[in-house]
Amino acid sequence: MLDVMKDRITDIGPPDFKEYLPPAVKKNYGQWKYHEILEAGVLVHVAESGDKLYTVRCGSPRLVSTTSILFYTEIADKYCDGFLRFTSRHNVEFLTTEFDNVAKIKAEMTEYGNPVGGTGPSITSIVHTQGWVHCHSAATDASGVVKAVMDDLFEYFNEMKLPAKCRIALACCLNMCGAVHCSDIAILGIHTAYPRIDHENLNKLCEIPNISASCPTAAIRPATVDGKPSVELIEEQCMYCANCFTVCPAMPLADPVADGISLWVGGKVSNARSEPKFSKLAVPFIPNNPPRWPEVTSAIRKMVEVWAENARPYERMGEWIDRVGWPRFFKLTGFEFSKMHIDDFKYAGLSFKRSAQITHE
């Protein structure tokens, strides 16, 4: 019985990651001596044994066609013994033990349309959510905004000329599944209009108890409207999360005029030099202006250029703002400071400091 269980093949649980490691990584696992960035997008890891492993990082869109994936695998088969990996920011990385392969990978990937870069003091690919492609609660697009922003900031992807690394993220609504909470620059879609209730069809399409239960702030209650079972909305309790629309198509939230983008700044996950930081509001609202979102791209470029001109070496954007102060940040960028920047949430005092660092006063 024990032998049968030992040999059993199952899909329960994750596979052993070591099965997918390149041979050079397996051989030197846990024995890496140091690594260096040779140029933008190219790294070398040197092992205690003297073995060298070269990494070529190429920008890649989050939504990738099967044609592109097949091309990536062809490059991996040709130069990397069939191995490649995707980073958490959607870059595709090729790992090879042959230095001569680096230039060949760069040339073929660049010709295909995947530029090399995103390492060291640069802006790497923007991590983002679904946007209008898929998400039902999106207040802005994801892929379109990211494409426009990265086209404008491309010089900071394939060159390492910033004071430190700059990480940009986009979440297309306040649910923030794009993890924009701790980014140097965060692009966040926001709704400013309440859900519209289709009283005529709501009871035909939706289950009223489910709608009420879906609201995290108890803003939705059963009601009778024009003699028909429906719901009412307590507007001051609404947080624009679109949970109601998730369970009921008769309560749409998206609005072409009221939906837009807010920009946040100064977050980071790293513990280096200073504690992790949450992003803080910089621009409360910019209307959606597809397909290139020029107001958003110009505002983000302003942030990057002002930071790059005034920050010290290795100083992340939030660290620079902490040093010079928020009044100085608003003066240099030209962004207007308004009442929207004041955190008047009654539990705000609990969110002023959130850190992975433990300190003793």
C-alpha positions as CSV (number, residue, x, y, z in Angstrom):
1,M,0.0,0.0,0.0
2,L,2.8,2.4,0.9
3,D,4.5,1.7,-2.4
4,V,1.3,2.4,-4.3
5,M,0.9,5.8,-2.6
6,K,4.6,6.6,-3.2
7,D,4.3,6.2,-7.0
8,R,0.9,7.8,-7.2
9,I,0.6,10.6,-9.8
10,T,-1.7,13.4,-8.8
11,D,-2.4,17.0,-9.7
12,I,-3.0,18.0,-6.1
13,G,-0.6,20.7,-4.9
14,P,2.1,22.5,-6.8
15,P,4.8,20.6,-8.7
16,D,8.4,20.6,-7.5
17,F,9.9,23.8,-8.8
18,K,13.3,22.2,-9.2
19,E,12.0,20.2,-12.1
20,Y,11.9,23.4,-14.2
21,L,15.2,24.9,-13.3
22,P,17.9,25.3,-16.0
23,P,20.8,22.8,-15.6
24,A,23.2,25.7,-14.6
25,V,20.8,26.8,-11.8
26,K,20.4,23.3,-10.5
27,K,24.1,22.7,-10.5
28,N,24.9,25.9,-8.6
29,Y,21.7,26.1,-6.5
30,G,22.5,28.1,-3.4
31,Q,26.1,28.6,-4.4
32,W,25.9,31.9,-6.3
33,K,28.7,34.3,-5.4
34,Y,27.5,37.6,-6.9
35,H,25.7,39.1,-9.8
36,E,26.2,42.2,-12.0
37,I,24.2,44.2,-14.5
38,L,26.4,44.3,-17.6
39,E,24.1,46.7,-19.5
40,A,20.4,47.5,-19.6
41,G,18.5,44.3,-19.6
42,V,21.5,42.0,-19.3
43,L,22.7,40.4,-16.0
44,V,25.4,37.9,-15.2
45,H,25.3,35.6,-12.1
46,V,28.6,34.1,-11.1
47,A,28.7,30.9,-9.0
48,E,31.3,29.8,-6.5
49,S,32.3,27.2,-9.1
50,G,33.1,29.9,-11.5
51,D,30.1,29.1,-13.8
52,K,28.4,32.1,-15.3
53,L,24.7,32.5,-16.1
54,Y,23.6,35.3,-18.4
55,T,20.0,36.7,-18.2
56,V,18.5,38.8,-21.0
57,R,15.3,40.6,-19.9
58,C,12.9,41.6,-22.6
59,G,9.7,43.7,-22.2
60,S,6.6,41.8,-22.9
61,P,2.9,42.7,-22.8
62,R,0.7,41.2,-20.1
63,L,-1.7,39.8,-22.7
64,V,0.4,37.7,-25.0
65,S,-0.7,35.9,-28.2
66,T,0.0,32.2,-28.8
67,T,2.2,33.4,-31.7
68,S,4.4,35.4,-29.4
69,I,4.7,32.5,-26.9
70,L,5.7,30.2,-29.7
71,F,8.3,32.7,-30.8
72,Y,9.7,32.9,-27.2
73,T,10.0,29.2,-27.0
74,E,11.8,29.1,-30.3
75,I,14.4,31.6,-29.0
76,A,14.7,29.5,-25.8
77,D,15.2,26.3,-27.7
78,K,17.8,27.9,-30.0
79,Y,19.9,29.7,-27.3
80,C,18.8,28.6,-23.8
81,D,18.4,24.8,-23.9
82,G,14.6,25.4,-23.9
83,F,14.4,27.4,-20.7
84,L,12.9,30.8,-20.1
85,R,10.9,32.5,-17.4
86,F,8.4,35.3,-16.9
87,T,8.9,37.9,-14.2
88,S,6.2,39.2,-11.9
89,R,6.1,42.4,-14.1
90,H,5.4,40.5,-17.3
91,N,9.0,40.6,-18.7
92,V,10.3,37.5,-20.4
93,E,13.8,36.5,-19.4
94,F,16.1,34.1,-21.3
95,L,18.9,32.4,-19.4
96,T,22.0,31.2,-21.1
97,T,25.5,30.1,-20.1
98,E,27.0,31.3,-23.4
99,F,28.0,35.0,-23.5
100,D,27.9,35.0,-27.4
101,N,24.2,34.1,-27.2
102,V,23.3,37.4,-25.4
103,A,23.8,39.6,-28.5
104,K,21.9,37.1,-30.7
105,I,18.9,37.0,-28.3
106,K,18.8,40.8,-28.1
107,A,18.9,41.1,-31.8
108,E,16.1,38.6,-32.5
109,M,13.8,39.8,-29.7
110,T,14.3,43.5,-30.6
111,E,13.5,42.8,-34.2
112,Y,10.3,40.9,-33.1
113,G,9.3,44.0,-31.1
114,N,10.3,43.0,-27.6
115,P,12.9,45.5,-26.4
116,V,15.6,44.6,-23.9
117,G,15.9,46.6,-20.7
118,G,14.2,47.2,-17.4
119,T,17.1,46.4,-15.0
120,G,18.8,48.5,-12.4
121,P,17.9,52.3,-12.2
122,S,15.2,52.2,-14.8
123,I,11.5,51.7,-15.3
124,T,10.6,48.1,-16.0
125,S,7.3,46.8,-17.5
126,I,4.2,48.1,-15.8
127,V,2.2,45.4,-13.9
128,H,-1.5,45.9,-14.5
129,T,-5.0,44.5,-14.2
130,Q,-7.6,43.5,-16.9
131,G,-9.1,46.9,-17.8
132,W,-11.8,47.1,-20.4
133,V,-10.5,43.8,-22.0
134,H,-12.1,41.7,-19.4
135,C,-13.0,43.3,-16.0
136,H,-16.6,44.2,-15.3
137,S,-15.7,46.8,-12.7
138,A,-13.0,48.7,-14.5
139,A,-13.1,52.5,-14.3
140,T,-10.3,52.8,-17.0
141,D,-8.5,50.6,-19.4
142,A,-5.3,48.8,-18.4
143,S,-3.6,47.7,-21.5
144,G,-4.3,50.9,-23.4
145,V,-3.0,53.2,-20.6
146,V,0.0,51.1,-20.0
147,K,0.9,51.0,-23.7
148,A,0.6,54.8,-23.9
149,V,2.6,55.4,-20.7
150,M,5.4,53.0,-21.6
151,D,5.6,54.4,-25.2
152,D,6.2,57.8,-23.7
153,L,8.7,56.6,-21.1
154,F,10.5,54.1,-23.2
155,E,13.8,55.9,-22.9
156,Y,13.8,55.0,-19.2
157,F,13.3,51.3,-20.0
158,N,16.2,50.6,-22.3
159,E,18.6,53.0,-20.5
160,M,19.7,53.0,-16.8
161,K,19.8,56.8,-16.2
162,L,17.4,57.3,-13.3
163,P,18.6,57.8,-9.6
164,A,17.1,54.4,-8.7
165,K,14.6,51.9,-9.9
166,C,11.1,53.1,-10.6
167,R,8.2,50.7,-10.4
168,I,4.8,51.7,-11.9
169,A,1.6,49.7,-11.5
170,L,-2.0,50.1,-12.7
171,A,-5.2,49.0,-11.2
172,C,-8.4,49.7,-13.2
173,C,-10.6,50.3,-10.2
174,L,-10.5,50.8,-6.4
175,N,-10.5,47.1,-5.7
176,M,-6.8,47.4,-6.7
177,C,-6.1,43.8,-7.8
178,G,-3.1,45.4,-9.6
179,A,-1.3,45.8,-6.3
180,V,-0.7,49.5,-6.7
181,H,-0.6,50.1,-3.0
182,C,3.2,50.2,-2.8
183,S,4.4,51.5,-6.2
184,D,6.7,54.5,-7.0
185,I,3.9,55.6,-9.3
186,A,0.4,54.1,-9.2
187,I,-2.2,54.6,-11.8
188,L,-5.6,53.9,-10.3
189,G,-9.0,53.9,-12.1
190,I,-11.8,55.5,-10.0
191,H,-15.6,55.6,-10.3
192,T,-17.3,58.8,-9.2
193,A,-20.9,57.9,-10.0
194,Y,-23.1,55.6,-8.0
195,P,-24.6,52.4,-9.4
196,R,-27.6,53.0,-11.6
197,I,-30.6,50.8,-10.5
198,D,-32.8,49.4,-13.2
199,H,-35.9,49.0,-11.1
200,E,-37.9,47.7,-14.1
201,N,-35.7,44.6,-14.6
202,L,-33.8,44.1,-11.4
203,N,-36.2,41.6,-9.9
204,K,-36.2,39.6,-13.2
205,L,-32.4,39.4,-13.4
206,C,-31.2,39.3,-9.8
207,E,-31.8,37.8,-6.4
208,I,-32.4,40.7,-4.0
209,P,-30.9,39.0,-0.9
210,N,-27.7,38.3,-2.9
211,I,-27.5,42.0,-3.9
212,S,-27.8,43.2,-0.3
213,A,-25.3,40.6,0.9
214,S,-22.8,41.6,-1.8
215,C,-22.4,45.2,-0.4
216,P,-19.5,45.4,2.0
217,T,-20.8,48.7,3.6
218,A,-24.5,47.7,3.8
219,A,-25.4,50.5,1.4
220,I,-28.0,48.4,-0.5
221,R,-31.3,47.5,1.1
222,P,-34.5,45.8,-0.2
223,A,-37.2,48.2,-1.2
224,T,-40.4,48.4,-3.2
225,V,-40.3,50.8,-6.1
226,D,-43.5,51.5,-8.2
227,G,-45.0,48.4,-6.6
228,K,-42.2,46.1,-7.7
229,P,-39.5,44.4,-5.5
230,S,-36.2,46.2,-5.9
231,V,-33.5,47.8,-3.8
232,E,-32.5,51.2,-2.6
233,L,-29.0,52.7,-2.4
234,I,-27.7,54.7,0.6
235,E,-25.3,56.9,-1.5
236,E,-23.1,58.2,1.4
237,Q,-22.2,54.6,2.2
238,C,-21.3,53.5,-1.3
239,M,-17.6,52.9,-1.9
240,Y,-17.9,52.2,-5.7
241,C,-16.6,48.7,-5.5
242,A,-19.0,47.2,-8.1
243,N,-19.7,44.1,-6.0
244,C,-23.4,44.8,-6.6
245,F,-22.9,44.7,-10.3
246,T,-20.9,41.5,-10.0
247,V,-24.1,39.7,-8.8
248,C,-26.7,41.9,-10.6
249,P,-26.4,43.2,-14.1
250,A,-29.3,45.6,-13.4
251,M,-26.9,47.8,-11.3
252,P,-24.3,49.0,-13.7
253,L,-21.6,51.3,-12.4
254,A,-19.4,52.2,-15.4
255,D,-19.9,55.7,-16.7
256,P,-17.9,57.3,-19.6
257,V,-17.9,60.7,-18.0
258,A,-17.7,60.0,-14.3
259,D,-15.0,57.3,-14.6
260,G,-11.4,58.4,-14.7
261,I,-7.9,58.0,-13.4
262,S,-6.1,59.0,-10.2
263,L,-2.3,59.1,-9.8
264,W,-0.5,58.0,-6.6
265,V,3.1,58.3,-5.8
266,G,5.9,57.3,-3.3
267,G,5.2,53.7,-2.4
268,K,7.7,50.8,-2.3
269,V,8.0,47.3,-1.0
270,S,11.7,47.3,-0.4
271,N,13.2,47.5,3.1
272,A,16.4,49.0,1.7
273,R,17.4,52.3,3.2
274,S,13.9,53.0,4.6
275,E,10.8,51.0,5.5
276,P,8.2,50.0,3.0
277,K,5.7,52.8,2.1
278,F,2.2,53.1,0.8
279,S,1.5,55.2,-2.3
280,K,-0.1,58.5,-1.6
281,L,-2.5,60.6,-3.7
282,A,-0.9,63.0,-6.1
283,V,-3.6,63.7,-8.8
284,P,-7.2,63.0,-7.7
285,F,-8.9,62.8,-11.1
286,I,-8.0,62.8,-14.8
287,P,-10.9,62.0,-17.2
288,N,-10.5,59.0,-19.5
289,N,-9.2,60.1,-22.9
290,P,-8.5,57.1,-25.0
291,P,-6.8,55.9,-27.0
292,R,-3.6,57.6,-25.8
293,W,-4.5,59.2,-22.5
294,P,-2.2,62.3,-23.1
295,E,-3.1,63.9,-19.7
296,V,-2.1,60.8,-17.8
297,T,1.2,60.3,-19.7
298,S,2.3,63.9,-19.4
299,A,1.6,63.9,-15.6
300,I,3.6,60.7,-15.1
301,R,6.4,62.1,-17.2
302,K,6.4,65.2,-15.1
303,M,6.7,63.1,-11.9
304,V,9.6,61.0,-13.3
305,E,11.6,64.0,-14.7
306,V,11.2,66.1,-11.5
307,W,12.3,63.1,-9.4
308,A,15.2,62.3,-11.7
309,E,16.4,65.9,-11.7
310,N,16.3,66.3,-7.9
311,A,16.8,63.0,-6.2
312,R,20.1,61.6,-4.9
313,P,21.7,58.4,-6.2
314,Y,19.7,55.3,-5.1
315,E,16.9,57.5,-3.7
316,R,13.5,56.0,-4.5
317,M,10.7,58.4,-5.3
318,G,9.0,58.1,-1.9
319,E,12.3,58.6,-0.1
320,W,13.0,61.8,-2.1
321,I,9.5,63.1,-1.3
322,D,10.1,62.4,2.4
323,R,13.3,64.3,2.3
324,V,12.1,67.4,0.4
325,G,8.5,67.4,1.8
326,W,5.2,67.2,0.1
327,P,4.8,71.0,-0.4
328,R,8.0,70.9,-2.4
329,F,6.8,68.0,-4.4
330,F,3.5,69.8,-5.4
331,K,5.4,73.0,-6.2
332,L,8.0,71.2,-8.4
333,T,5.4,69.1,-10.3
334,G,2.8,71.8,-10.6
335,F,0.0,69.5,-9.4
336,E,-2.8,71.3,-7.5
337,F,-3.2,70.4,-3.8
338,S,-6.9,70.2,-2.9
339,K,-9.1,68.9,-0.1
340,M,-9.1,65.5,-1.9
341,H,-5.6,65.0,-0.6
342,I,-6.6,65.2,3.0
343,D,-7.3,61.8,4.6
344,D,-10.4,62.4,6.7
345,F,-11.3,58.7,7.1
346,K,-12.1,58.1,10.8
347,Y,-9.6,55.3,11.1
348,A,-6.9,57.2,9.2
349,G,-4.7,57.3,12.2
350,L,-4.3,53.5,12.0
351,S,-3.1,53.7,8.4
352,F,-0.5,56.5,8.8
353,K,2.2,53.9,9.6
354,R,2.3,50.5,8.1
355,S,5.7,48.8,8.1
356,A,7.4,45.4,8.0
357,Q,10.1,46.9,10.2
358,I,9.9,46.4,14.0
359,T,11.3,49.3,16.0
360,H,11.7,49.9,19.7
361,E,11.2,53.4,20.9
